[in-house]
């Protein structure tokens, strides 16, 4: 196993930006706000989307006609959290005529990062193939996620995997990674590799920043990052935004840190929510 580089480790220690007490409070908010958002909301929880792993997803906010869908992939550095912590935006999106899908995936180290990526791609494939039967519009799938979920979202945005799942190259209509990780190679020399177990070649093959070079058609995307982040997340968002969009800077969300930024999606009047709404057809 490669030795830890202290500078890289500090750059990617997300929890360094908050106190332990604040971290615990925010994790509780994820679960509490998700439970409140889906209480009484139309949908179908607990759908098996992948025969190989048996993992489940929840569909929330369906209506009388097929709705465009936001697939949200949770963070937790690939080893924590679940779909039950990840539906806090469902009610706000429902008010805008948008459905929400929140998948689980097998957490590391029980699953390799390659397997986790396969599973979230299988979730997208399920939405495309089966979603119409659950009130979803397979022609307008936007995939987003926070932190590790931002990496996973970007791994669905790039090309080179869709054919294996029988999907069109343009299956993703929009991407919305938040404080994501796009070049995994620096993580090989951090404590995060304790549960990922990657070497440089595998990390390169799992880096959307490198894979994007082979992506001819790039879907519309918003790359967002919290203002109060450790340096690695700012650098990663800068390079991926520049590569993917070819213009400007990523959306920097002021007065937010790595863990509270995503909760802005529960409020339709925040800058982050408005940016997400912009990736969907006008209501």
N, C-alpha and C positions, 0 to 999 in steps of 0.2 A: 504494500500500500504506500503511495507517495506520502512524503512527509508534509506536515502542515506549514504553510507560508503564513506567518502572523499577519502580514499586511492584507493579504487576500482574505484571511479569516475574519479580520475586523470589518472589511468592506462588505461582507455578505452575512454578518451577524445581525439579522433583522431585529431581534429582540433588544439590541443595544439602544434602540431609540425610545423605549418605554420602560417604565419601572415594572417589576414583577406584579405589583398590585394592579397597575393599569392594564397590563396584559391579561390578568385573570378577569378583570371587569369586562374587557372587550370580548373575550371568548364567551363569557356568559351572555353578553348582548347578542352575539351572533345567534345563539340558540334561542334566546327569548324573543328576539325580533322576528326570527324566522317562524317560530311557532305562532306568533301573533299575526303575521302576514298571511298565513295560509288558513287560519281558523275561519271556517265557513266559506272558503274560496273554492269555486268549482275546479275539479281536476281529478287526476288519478295517481295516487301514490303507489310506490312499491312495485314497479313494473320491471321484470327481468329483461334486460336489453342485450345480454351477451351470454350465450350458452356456455362458452368455455370457462368463464369465471363465475357465472351466476350473479354478477353484480346487478344492482337495482338502480332505477331512476324514478323521480317523481315529476309529474306534469301538473302545472298549476296555471289557473287563469284562462281556461278555455271558454269559448262562447258558442253562439249559435252557428257560426260559420268559421272556416279555418282561419287561424290567426298566425301572423308571423311569430317567430319564436326566438327567445334568448336562451341559449344553452350556457349555464354558468358552471364553471369548473372551480371547485374550491381550492384554496391554498393549504398551507400547513407544511411546507417544505417536503411535499410528497409523502409525509409520514403521519399526518394528523388531520383532524376534522372530518366532516362527513356531509352528506346531502342535507341532514337535519339542521346543520348550522348555516345553510347556504341559500335559503329562500327568502331572505329579508326584503328583497326587491319585488317579490311576486305581486303583492297587492298594488303597488305603485305602477307597475307595468300593466297589470290588468286594467287599470283605469285608462290607459292609453291604447287598449286593444291589442296588447302584446302578451303572449303566453310565455311562461318560464319553465324550463326543464333543468333539473338539478340532478346530475348523476353522482353516484358513489363510484370509487375505483379502489382496487386493492392497494393498501398502503405499503410503502417500503418499511422495513426490508423484506416483508413477506412476498412482495412482487418487485421485480427489477423495473428500472425506469422504462426500458423498452416495452415491458408488458403493460405498465400504466398508460403509456402513450397508445398502445394498441387498443386498450379498453376505451379510452375517451374517443378514439376514432370510431370504434364500434358503436358508441353512444350516438355519435353524429349519424352513422349509417342507419341506426334504428329510427331516428327522427325522420330521416329522408324516406325510408321505406314504409314505416308503420305509423308515422306521425299523423297522417291524414285521418286515420281511424280514431284518433284521440283529440281531434280539433286543432291540429297543427298544420301550418302551411309549409310543405317541404321545399317550396321555391324561395323561401326567405328565412334562412337560418343564420343568425348572428351568434358567434361563439366568443365568450369572454371568460375572464378569470383573473384572480388576484394572486400575486406572488408566484408560487409553483403553478397555480392555475393559469396565470398569464403565460407561462412557458407552454403548458398543455394546449391552451387556446391557439398559440402561435404554431404549434405542431399540427393543428388541423388546418391552418391557413395556408401552409406551404403545399407545394405539389409533390408528387412522387408516391403517394399512398392510396389515392382514391381508387385506382384501377383494381387494387387487391380487394377492395370492398364492393366493387361493382358500382361505383359512384361517378357522377360527372365531375370533371375537374373544378367546375364552378359551384360545387355543392355548398360552399361557405359564401354567404352573401355579404358578410361583414365580420370584422374582427375587433375585439375590444379588450386587449390585455392591459391590466392595471398593475403597476409596480412589478413587472414580470422579469423573468430570466430568459435570455435569448441566446447567450453563448455559455454553454455549460462547462467549458474547459477550465475556467478559473476555479470552479468548485471542487475539482479533483484534489486541490491542495488546501482544502478547508475541512472543518469538523463535519460539514454536511456529508462528506464522502464516507463517513462512518456508517451511514445507513444506505447510501447509494452504491458504494463499492465500484466506482467507475475508474477506468483508465482513460488516457487522453483520446485514443481512437474512438472508443465508445461515446465519450462525451462529445466529440466532434460530430458524430453521426446523429446525436440527439440535440443538436444546437440549431434552432430555427434561423438564427442569424446566418449560418453557413448554408443551410438548405434553401433559404430564400433566393439565393443566386440562380437556382434552377427553376424558379417559379415565374412563368411567363406572364400569366394574368394574375395580378395582385388585387384581391378584393379590397373594397373600401375599408379603412381601419382607423380607429383612434387608439393611439398608444398613450396611456396616461401613467403618471407617477406622482406619488405624494411628495409634497415639498419637504417634509421632515423624514427623509430616508437616509440610510447609510449610503456611502458613496457608490458602492457597487451597483445598486439598483438604479441610481441616476445615470450612471455610465451605460448600463445595459439598455435602458429605455431610450437614451439619446442615439445609440448606434442603430438600434432596430428601427426606430422611427425614421431616421435619416435614410436607411436602406430601403424600407418598405414604401415610404411615401415619396421620398426624394425631395422633400421640402420642409422648411421650418423646423420647429422644435416640438417635442411631445407636449401633451397637455399636462402642465404641472398644477396639481390641486393644492391651493394654499392652505396653510394651517392644518394640514392633515399628516398623519404618520402612516407607517407601513400597515398598521392594523385597523385604524378607524376609517381610512379613505374609502374603503369599499362600502361602508355603511351609508355613504352618501347616496347610494343607489336606491335606498328606501324612501328618499325624499325627492319627488319629481322636480322640485324647484332648484336643486343644486346644479352646479356647472357640470358635474360628472354625469348626472342623469340626463341633462339636456344633450350632452354629447352622445350618449347612448341612443337616445330617441332619434337623433339625426341619422343613424344608420338604418332606420326603418322607414317604410313608406309613410307619407303624411296621413294622419288619421282622417 
